[in-house]
Amino acid sequence: MERITVLGLGRMGAAMARRFADQGWDVGGWTRSGGTVEGIASYDTAADAVRDADAVVLSLFDGAACRDVLDAIEGALPDSTPVVNTSTVGPDEAADLAERIGGRYVHAPVLGSVPAVEAGTLNVLAAGATDQVRDLLTVLGNVRVLGDARAAAAQKLVVNASLAGSLVLVGEIVGQAEALGISRKDALDVLSAGPLGGIISTKRKNIDDPDAPVQFSIGGLAKDIGLLESATGRTLTFGDALRSAGDLDGDITDVTRP
């Protein structure tokens, strides 16, 4: 495997492309917005980007985007080229994509954001033809192999739901603390020693600094919660709180602020 193409160069896709290039691979990329990444070869069309690829990585917003991009590369993608999909989609969508692409498909949603990509410490939930792309996946981080694409997609949604619920809870508790006259800083310091310590320590920098770069948008997380609710038919109690948090382009840690 010498040449990797990344389709979708948003925050995560761009970070993955840079990570692959830093490890010595020849990396090309394409995104629907026409954006480029410094040091990564860019193409005018998705079809041009995949013609000579040894592996194709999808980093797209949702299932509809995945289907649109696969339509765009149909006929241009070599028959033997594995397709690694890191996008967060619903379980049924993941199963449909696996059926559409066949035995070379790897459904591989990831846990973590841009800093974890850069450090190679993502947790990758992989299913499908993982042996074909083992080196590529391990460059991103720790690989957990699951039974099938549906299971990998479901696990990703469950983890993202736990993230959303934890952050909404932090925000509500800090609001209660402030109502009692406890400063925001003191509340977070003490909460860090309790059951919510893990999420607070991981997100504290972004919680404290509203101007920190967005790592994961509220809109993206709200989309994932909607996918989970749709898949299970069960409404999450914190879903509405997340969706009404304000600027959907803001960082997910914005839900911890008044």
C-alpha positions in Angstrom: 0.0 0.0 0.0 1.7 3.2 -1.2 -1.0 5.7 -2.1 -4.0 6.6 0.1 -6.8 8.9 -0.9 -8.9 10.6 1.7 -12.4 11.7 0.6 -13.7 14.4 2.9 -11.2 17.0 4.2 -13.0 18.5 7.1 -11.4 18.7 10.6 -11.0 14.9 10.9 -10.4 14.1 7.3 -7.7 16.7 7.0 -6.0 15.5 10.2 -6.1 11.9 9.0 -4.6 12.9 5.6 -1.7 14.7 7.4 -1.2 11.8 9.7 -0.9 9.4 6.8 1.5 11.7 5.0 3.6 12.1 8.1 4.0 8.3 8.2 5.5 8.3 4.6 2.5 7.5 2.5 1.7 9.3 -0.8 -1.6 10.9 0.1 -4.2 12.6 -2.1 -7.5 14.2 -1.1 -10.7 15.6 -2.3 -13.6 17.3 -0.6 -17.0 18.5 -1.8 -16.3 22.1 -0.6 -13.2 22.3 -2.8 -10.9 22.8 0.2 -7.3 21.7 0.2 -4.8 20.6 2.8 -1.2 21.8 2.8 1.1 19.0 1.6 -1.7 16.8 0.4 -2.3 16.4 -3.4 -5.7 17.7 -4.3 -8.0 16.7 -7.2 -10.9 18.4 -9.0 -13.2 15.4 -8.7 -13.6 12.4 -6.4 -13.3 10.1 -9.3 -9.9 11.5 -10.3 -8.7 11.2 -6.7 -9.4 7.4 -6.4 -8.2 6.1 -9.8 -4.8 5.0 -8.7 -5.4 4.7 -5.0 -4.3 1.6 -3.0 -6.8 2.5 -0.3 -9.6 5.0 0.0 -10.6 6.6 3.3 -14.0 8.2 3.7 -14.4 10.9 6.3 -17.8 12.4 5.7 -20.6 13.9 7.7 -23.4 11.3 7.3 -24.8 8.4 5.4 -26.2 10.6 2.6 -22.8 12.1 2.0 -21.3 8.6 1.9 -23.8 7.5 -0.7 -23.3 10.7 -2.8 -19.5 10.2 -2.8 -19.7 6.5 -3.7 -22.0 7.4 -6.6 -19.3 9.9 -7.7 -16.5 7.4 -7.7 -18.4 4.5 -9.2 -16.5 3.2 -12.2 -13.3 5.0 -11.3 -12.4 3.0 -8.1 -10.3 0.0 -8.9 -12.0 -3.3 -8.1 -9.4 -4.4 -5.6 -9.0 -1.1 -3.6 -10.2 -1.3 0.0 -12.6 1.4 1.2 -12.3 2.4 4.8 -15.2 4.4 6.1 -14.5 6.4 9.3 -17.8 8.3 9.0 -20.5 8.1 11.7 -23.7 6.7 10.2 -26.6 4.6 11.4 -26.4 0.9 11.8 -28.7 0.1 8.9 -26.8 2.6 6.7 -23.5 0.9 7.6 -24.9 -2.5 6.7 -26.2 -1.1 3.3 -22.8 0.4 2.6 -21.0 -2.9 3.4 -23.4 -4.7 1.1 -22.9 -2.2 -1.7 -19.1 -2.2 -1.6 -18.6 -5.9 -0.8 -15.7 -7.8 0.7 -13.2 -4.9 0.5 -15.3 -2.6 2.7 -14.0 -1.7 6.2 -16.4 0.2 8.5 -14.1 2.0 10.9 -15.7 4.8 12.9 -13.3 6.4 15.3 -13.4 7.6 18.9 -11.5 10.8 19.5 -11.0 14.1 17.8 -8.2 16.0 16.0 -5.6 15.9 18.8 -6.0 12.1 19.0 -5.6 11.8 15.2 -2.4 13.8 15.4 -1.0 11.7 18.2 -2.1 8.4 16.7 -4.2 7.5 19.7 -7.7 7.2 18.3 -9.8 4.2 19.2 -10.9 2.6 15.9 -14.0 0.4 15.9 -13.3 -1.7 12.8 -15.3 -4.3 11.0 -14.9 -6.0 7.6 -11.7 -6.5 5.6 -9.5 -5.2 8.4 -6.5 -7.4 7.5 -6.2 -5.6 4.2 -5.7 -2.2 5.9 -4.2 -3.1 9.2 -1.2 -0.8 8.8 -3.4 2.1 7.9 -5.7 1.6 10.9 -2.9 1.1 13.5 -1.4 4.4 12.3 -4.6 6.1 13.6 -4.6 4.4 16.9 -5.8 1.3 18.8 -8.0 -1.0 16.7 -10.9 -3.0 18.2 -12.2 -5.5 15.6 -16.0 -6.0 15.8 -18.3 -8.5 14.1 -19.8 -6.5 11.3 -20.4 -3.0 10.0 -23.8 -2.7 11.8 -22.1 -3.5 15.1 -19.3 -1.0 14.6 -21.7 1.8 13.7 -23.9 1.0 16.7 -21.0 1.0 19.1 -19.9 4.4 17.8 -23.4 5.9 18.4 -23.5 4.5 21.9 -20.2 6.0 22.8 -21.1 9.4 21.4 -24.4 9.3 23.4 -22.4 8.8 26.5 -20.2 11.8 25.6 -23.3 14.0 25.0 -25.0 12.9 28.2 -21.9 13.5 30.3 -21.4 17.0 28.9 -25.0 18.0 29.3 -24.8 16.7 32.9 -21.7 18.7 33.6 -23.3 21.8 32.3 -26.4 21.3 34.4 -24.5 20.6 37.6 -22.1 23.6 37.1 -25.2 25.7 36.7 -26.6 24.4 40.0 -23.3 25.1 41.7 -23.2 28.7 40.4 -26.7 29.2 41.7 -25.4 28.2 45.1 -22.6 30.8 44.9 -19.8 28.4 43.9 -17.6 29.7 41.2 -17.4 27.9 37.9 -13.7 27.1 38.4 -14.2 25.8 41.9 -17.1 23.6 40.8 -15.1 22.1 37.9 -12.1 21.6 40.2 -14.1 19.6 42.7 -16.1 17.7 40.1 -12.8 16.6 38.6 -12.2 14.4 41.6 -15.6 12.7 41.3 -17.4 10.4 38.8 -17.3 13.1 36.1 -13.6 13.6 36.4 -12.7 11.7 33.3 -14.8 13.8 30.9 -13.9 17.0 32.7 -10.1 16.4 32.5 -10.4 15.4 28.9 -12.4 18.4 27.8 -11.3 21.0 30.5 -9.2 23.1 28.1 -12.1 23.6 25.7 -14.6 24.0 28.6 -12.5 26.8 30.1 -11.6 28.5 26.8 -14.6 29.4 24.6 -12.2 30.5 21.9 -10.4 27.2 21.7 -10.6 25.6 18.2 -13.6 23.5 17.6 -12.8 19.8 17.9 -16.3 18.3 17.5 -19.3 20.4 16.7 -22.6 20.4 18.6 -24.3 19.9 15.3 -22.3 16.8 14.6 -23.0 15.3 18.0 -26.7 16.2 17.7 -26.8 14.4 14.4 -25.3 11.2 16.0 -27.9 11.3 18.9 -30.6 11.5 16.3 -29.2 8.5 14.5 -29.2 6.5 17.7 -32.8 7.5 18.6 -33.9 6.6 15.2 -32.2 3.2 15.3 -33.6 2.3 18.7 -37.0 4.1 18.6 -36.1 5.4 22.1 -35.8 9.1 23.0 -32.8 10.2 25.0 -33.7 12.5 27.9 -30.7 14.8 27.1 -31.2 14.9 23.4 -33.4 18.0 23.4 -30.9 19.8 25.7 -28.1 19.1 23.3 -30.1 20.2 20.2 -31.2 23.4 21.9 -27.7 24.3 23.1 -27.3 27.2 20.7 -24.7 27.5 17.9 -24.6 24.0 16.3 -21.3 24.9 14.8 -19.8 25.5 18.2 -17.6 23.0 20.1 -19.5 20.3 22.0 -18.1 21.7 25.2 -20.3 24.8 24.7 -23.1 22.7 26.2 -21.3 23.1 29.6 -21.7 26.9 29.5 -24.7 28.9 30.6 
